[in-house]
Amino acid sequence: MQTIKQEAIELIAKLPDSVAMEDIMYHLYVLEKVKKGQEAIEQGEYFAIEDLKKEVKTWEK
């Protein structure tokens, strides 16, 4: 299993040499959010699509 540092280095290495610092920061931010989402799913912290549809319908009223 890779460390966070290793994942960040790998991600940055795949970006073009002309990448802006802002773009690097954005890619790292997205990587973090995806990892947190995956962890939440592994822990059962998610909504079934049908439950989500019901919730959205309550917003319309």
N, CA, C and O atoms as CSV, one atom per row, in Angstrom:
chain,resi,resn,atom,element,x,y,z
A,1,MET,N,N,0.843,-1.186,0.000
A,1,MET,CA,C,0.000,0.000,0.000
A,1,MET,C,C,0.887,1.248,0.000
A,1,MET,O,O,1.851,1.346,0.759
A,2,GLN,N,N,0.535,2.195,-0.871
A,2,GLN,CA,C,1.314,3.420,-0.975
A,2,GLN,C,C,0.973,4.390,0.143
A,2,GLN,O,O,-0.154,4.429,0.639
A,3,THR,N,N,1.963,5.164,0.524
A,3,THR,CA,C,1.699,6.240,1.481
A,3,THR,C,C,1.079,7.413,0.726
A,3,THR,O,O,1.137,7.471,-0.502
A,4,ILE,N,N,0.494,8.331,1.461
A,4,ILE,CA,C,-0.085,9.531,0.863
A,4,ILE,C,C,0.981,10.294,0.087
A,4,ILE,O,O,0.729,10.781,-1.015
A,5,LYS,N,N,2.168,10.394,0.667
A,5,LYS,CA,C,3.265,11.104,0.009
A,5,LYS,C,C,3.596,10.451,-1.333
A,5,LYS,O,O,3.786,11.147,-2.330
A,6,GLN,N,N,3.666,9.132,-1.361
A,6,GLN,CA,C,3.968,8.411,-2.599
A,6,GLN,C,C,2.880,8.644,-3.644
A,6,GLN,O,O,3.177,8.825,-4.825
A,7,GLU,N,N,1.632,8.640,-3.214
A,7,GLU,CA,C,0.524,8.885,-4.138
A,7,GLU,C,C,0.594,10.291,-4.715
A,7,GLU,O,O,0.351,10.491,-5.905
A,8,ALA,N,N,0.925,11.266,-3.872
A,8,ALA,CA,C,1.026,12.650,-4.331
A,8,ALA,C,C,2.161,12.794,-5.348
A,8,ALA,O,O,2.003,13.461,-6.371
A,9,ILE,N,N,3.289,12.175,-5.067
A,9,ILE,CA,C,4.432,12.238,-5.983
A,9,ILE,C,C,4.079,11.594,-7.318
A,9,ILE,O,O,4.410,12.128,-8.377
A,10,GLU,N,N,3.413,10.459,-7.266
A,10,GLU,CA,C,3.004,9.759,-8.488
A,10,GLU,C,C,2.037,10.615,-9.307
A,10,GLU,O,O,2.164,10.717,-10.527
A,11,LEU,N,N,1.077,11.224,-8.627
A,11,LEU,CA,C,0.116,12.080,-9.310
A,11,LEU,C,C,0.818,13.261,-9.976
A,11,LEU,O,O,0.565,13.556,-11.144
A,12,ILE,N,N,1.682,13.924,-9.251
A,12,ILE,CA,C,2.388,15.093,-9.784
A,12,ILE,C,C,3.294,14.693,-10.945
A,12,ILE,O,O,3.417,15.439,-11.917
A,13,ALA,N,N,3.923,13.537,-10.857
A,13,ALA,CA,C,4.816,13.074,-11.922
A,13,ALA,C,C,4.064,12.861,-13.236
A,13,ALA,O,O,4.650,12.988,-14.311
A,14,LYS,N,N,2.782,12.540,-13.158
A,14,LYS,CA,C,1.983,12.302,-14.366
A,14,LYS,C,C,1.532,13.591,-15.042
A,14,LYS,O,O,1.106,13.571,-16.197
A,15,LEU,N,N,1.624,14.707,-14.333
A,15,LEU,CA,C,1.201,15.982,-14.896
A,15,LEU,C,C,2.285,16.527,-15.824
A,15,LEU,O,O,3.463,16.205,-15.664
A,16,PRO,N,N,1.886,17.353,-16.795
A,16,PRO,CA,C,2.891,17.914,-17.703
A,16,PRO,C,C,3.853,18.857,-16.971
A,16,PRO,O,O,3.511,19.416,-15.929
A,17,ASP,N,N,5.041,19.027,-17.520
A,17,ASP,CA,C,6.046,19.891,-16.900
A,17,ASP,C,C,5.582,21.340,-16.805
A,17,ASP,O,O,6.043,22.084,-15.939
A,18,SER,N,N,4.687,21.738,-17.675
A,18,SER,CA,C,4.224,23.132,-17.694
A,18,SER,C,C,3.040,23.380,-16.753
A,18,SER,O,O,2.426,24.446,-16.811
A,19,VAL,N,N,2.716,22.431,-15.903
A,19,VAL,CA,C,1.552,22.549,-15.023
A,19,VAL,C,C,1.734,23.710,-14.036
A,19,VAL,O,O,2.833,23.964,-13.543
A,20,ALA,N,N,0.640,24.392,-13.768
A,20,ALA,CA,C,0.654,25.495,-12.801
A,20,ALA,C,C,0.480,24.942,-11.387
A,20,ALA,O,O,-0.105,23.876,-11.193
A,21,MET,N,N,0.991,25.674,-10.413
A,21,MET,CA,C,0.865,25.263,-9.011
A,21,MET,C,C,-0.608,25.083,-8.636
A,21,MET,O,O,-0.967,24.151,-7.917
A,22,GLU,N,N,-1.444,25.980,-9.131
A,22,GLU,CA,C,-2.884,25.901,-8.848
A,22,GLU,C,C,-3.463,24.576,-9.339
A,22,GLU,O,O,-4.301,23.982,-8.660
A,23,ASP,N,N,-3.035,24.112,-10.495
A,23,ASP,CA,C,-3.520,22.841,-11.037
A,23,ASP,C,C,-3.035,21.656,-10.208
A,23,ASP,O,O,-3.775,20.693,-10.006
A,24,ILE,N,N,-1.802,21.725,-9.730
A,24,ILE,CA,C,-1.289,20.667,-8.857
A,24,ILE,C,C,-2.130,20.593,-7.586
A,24,ILE,O,O,-2.523,19.511,-7.150
A,25,MET,N,N,-2.395,21.743,-7.006
A,25,MET,CA,C,-3.188,21.793,-5.772
A,25,MET,C,C,-4.591,21.243,-6.016
A,25,MET,O,O,-5.128,20.522,-5.176
A,26,TYR,N,N,-5.185,21.576,-7.155
A,26,TYR,CA,C,-6.526,21.082,-7.478
A,26,TYR,C,C,-6.517,19.556,-7.604
A,26,TYR,O,O,-7.400,18.888,-7.066
A,27,HIS,N,N,-5.536,19.007,-8.303
A,27,HIS,CA,C,-5.459,17.554,-8.472
A,27,HIS,C,C,-5.275,16.847,-7.124
A,27,HIS,O,O,-5.867,15.794,-6.885
A,28,LEU,N,N,-4.466,17.422,-6.263
A,28,LEU,CA,C,-4.279,16.833,-4.932
A,28,LEU,C,C,-5.572,16.902,-4.120
A,28,LEU,O,O,-5.903,15.966,-3.392
A,29,TYR,N,N,-6.300,18.011,-4.246
A,29,TYR,CA,C,-7.580,18.176,-3.557
A,29,TYR,C,C,-8.575,17.111,-4.021
A,29,TYR,O,O,-9.247,16.485,-3.202
A,30,VAL,N,N,-8.664,16.908,-5.335
A,30,VAL,CA,C,-9.585,15.908,-5.881
A,30,VAL,C,C,-9.188,14.517,-5.408
A,30,VAL,O,O,-10.052,13.723,-5.035
A,31,LEU,N,N,-7.899,14.211,-5.417
A,31,LEU,CA,C,-7.428,12.915,-4.934
A,31,LEU,C,C,-7.867,12.683,-3.489
A,31,LEU,O,O,-8.328,11.596,-3.141
A,32,GLU,N,N,-7.722,13.707,-2.656
A,32,GLU,CA,C,-8.130,13.594,-1.253
A,32,GLU,C,C,-9.632,13.325,-1.122
A,32,GLU,O,O,-10.045,12.471,-0.338
A,33,LYS,N,N,-10.443,14.050,-1.884
A,33,LYS,CA,C,-11.890,13.883,-1.803
A,33,LYS,C,C,-12.319,12.494,-2.273
A,33,LYS,O,O,-13.220,11.892,-1.689
A,34,VAL,N,N,-11.685,11.991,-3.314
A,34,VAL,CA,C,-12.007,10.646,-3.811
A,34,VAL,C,C,-11.657,9.611,-2.753
A,34,VAL,O,O,-12.439,8.696,-2.497
A,35,LYS,N,N,-10.488,9.748,-2.136
A,35,LYS,CA,C,-10.086,8.798,-1.093
A,35,LYS,C,C,-11.046,8.825,0.098
A,35,LYS,O,O,-11.399,7.777,0.639
A,36,LYS,N,N,-11.468,10.029,0.502
A,36,LYS,CA,C,-12.416,10.127,1.614
A,36,LYS,C,C,-13.756,9.493,1.239
A,36,LYS,O,O,-14.398,8.859,2.076
A,37,GLY,N,N,-14.175,9.660,-0.003
A,37,GLY,CA,C,-15.408,9.039,-0.472
A,37,GLY,C,C,-15.314,7.524,-0.473
A,37,GLY,O,O,-16.255,6.836,-0.076
A,38,GLN,N,N,-14.188,7.010,-0.916
A,38,GLN,CA,C,-13.976,5.564,-0.912
A,38,GLN,C,C,-13.990,5.008,0.509
A,38,GLN,O,O,-14.559,3.945,0.758
A,39,GLU,N,N,-13.364,5.725,1.437
A,39,GLU,CA,C,-13.361,5.294,2.839
A,39,GLU,C,C,-14.767,5.294,3.410
A,39,GLU,O,O,-15.130,4.383,4.154
A,40,ALA,N,N,-15.566,6.303,3.073
A,40,ALA,CA,C,-16.943,6.382,3.562
A,40,ALA,C,C,-17.755,5.201,3.041
A,40,ALA,O,O,-18.543,4.610,3.780
A,41,ILE,N,N,-17.565,4.860,1.776
A,41,ILE,CA,C,-18.289,3.725,1.196
A,41,ILE,C,C,-17.894,2.431,1.897
A,41,ILE,O,O,-18.751,1.604,2.207
A,42,GLU,N,N,-16.597,2.255,2.148
A,42,GLU,CA,C,-16.125,1.056,2.842
A,42,GLU,C,C,-16.738,0.929,4.234
A,42,GLU,O,O,-16.935,-0.180,4.731
A,43,GLN,N,N,-17.042,2.073,4.866
A,43,GLN,CA,C,-17.624,2.067,6.202
A,43,GLN,C,C,-19.148,2.056,6.174
A,43,GLN,O,O,-19.796,2.139,7.217
A,44,GLY,N,N,-19.719,1.952,4.967
A,44,GLY,CA,C,-21.167,1.886,4.833
A,44,GLY,C,C,-21.856,3.230,4.952
A,44,GLY,O,O,-23.063,3.283,5.186
A,45,GLU,N,N,-21.124,4.305,4.798
A,45,GLU,CA,C,-21.685,5.644,4.930
A,45,GLU,C,C,-22.067,6.201,3.557
A,45,GLU,O,O,-21.357,7.030,2.988
A,46,TYR,N,N,-23.189,5.733,3.046
A,46,TYR,CA,C,-23.655,6.206,1.749
A,46,TYR,C,C,-25.170,6.045,1.675
A,46,TYR,O,O,-25.775,5.347,2.489
A,47,PHE,N,N,-25.767,6.699,0.690
A,47,PHE,CA,C,-27.203,6.599,0.465
A,47,PHE,C,C,-27.466,5.726,-0.749
A,47,PHE,O,O,-26.745,5.804,-1.744
A,48,ALA,N,N,-28.490,4.901,-0.669
A,48,ALA,CA,C,-28.949,4.173,-1.851
A,48,ALA,C,C,-29.601,5.197,-2.778
A,48,ALA,O,O,-30.158,6.187,-2.304
A,49,ILE,N,N,-29.542,4.978,-4.070
A,49,ILE,CA,C,-30.065,5.945,-5.036
A,49,ILE,C,C,-31.545,6.230,-4.803
A,49,ILE,O,O,-31.979,7.371,-4.956
A,50,GLU,N,N,-32.310,5.238,-4.443
A,50,GLU,CA,C,-33.742,5.444,-4.196
A,50,GLU,C,C,-33.966,6.347,-2.981
A,50,GLU,O,O,-34.852,7.201,-2.997
A,51,ASP,N,N,-33.178,6.162,-1.946
A,51,ASP,CA,C,-33.277,7.027,-0.767
A,51,ASP,C,C,-32.912,8.468,-1.117
A,51,ASP,O,O,-33.531,9.415,-0.630
A,52,LEU,N,N,-31.910,8.616,-1.958
A,52,LEU,CA,C,-31.484,9.944,-2.374
A,52,LEU,C,C,-32.572,10.631,-3.202
A,52,LEU,O,O,-32.819,11.826,-3.036
A,53,LYS,N,N,-33.214,9.885,-4.085
A,53,LYS,CA,C,-34.309,10.450,-4.883
A,53,LYS,C,C,-35.444,10.928,-3.988
A,53,LYS,O,O,-36.009,11.997,-4.222
A,54,LYS,N,N,-35.782,10.153,-2.969
A,54,LYS,CA,C,-36.834,10.553,-2.027
A,54,LYS,C,C,-36.443,11.831,-1.289
A,54,LYS,O,O,-37.271,12.720,-1.093
A,55,GLU,N,N,-35.190,11.916,-0.886
A,55,GLU,CA,C,-34.700,13.098,-0.171
A,55,GLU,C,C,-34.788,14.340,-1.055
A,55,GLU,O,O,-35.214,15.400,-0.598
A,56,VAL,N,N,-34.393,14.212,-2.297
A,56,VAL,CA,C,-34.418,15.359,-3.217
A,56,VAL,C,C,-35.849,15.823,-3.432
A,56,VAL,O,O,-36.089,17.025,-3.540
A,57,LYS,N,N,-36.798,14.915,-3.498
A,57,LYS,CA,C,-38.206,15.286,-3.690
A,57,LYS,C,C,-38.716,16.148,-2.529
A,57,LYS,O,O,-39.592,16.992,-2.722
A,58,THR,N,N,-38.176,15.940,-1.339
A,58,THR,CA,C,-38.629,16.741,-0.206
A,58,THR,C,C,-38.111,18.174,-0.309
A,58,THR,O,O,-38.677,19.076,0.310
A,59,TRP,N,N,-37.066,18.396,-1.064
A,59,TRP,CA,C,-36.504,19.740,-1.248
A,59,TRP,C,C,-37.386,20.592,-2.146
A,59,TRP,O,O,-37.346,21.820,-2.061
A,60,GLU,N,N,-38.182,19.964,-3.003
A,60,GLU,CA,C,-38.997,20.672,-3.982
A,60,GLU,C,C,-40.213,21.343,-3.365
A,60,GLU,O,O,-40.823,22.208,-3.993
A,61,LYS,N,N,-40.568,20.971,-2.173
A,61,LYS,CA,C,-41.791,21.503,-1.561
A,61,LYS,C,C,-41.523,22.746,-0.783
A,61,LYS,O,O,-42.443,23.323,-0.204
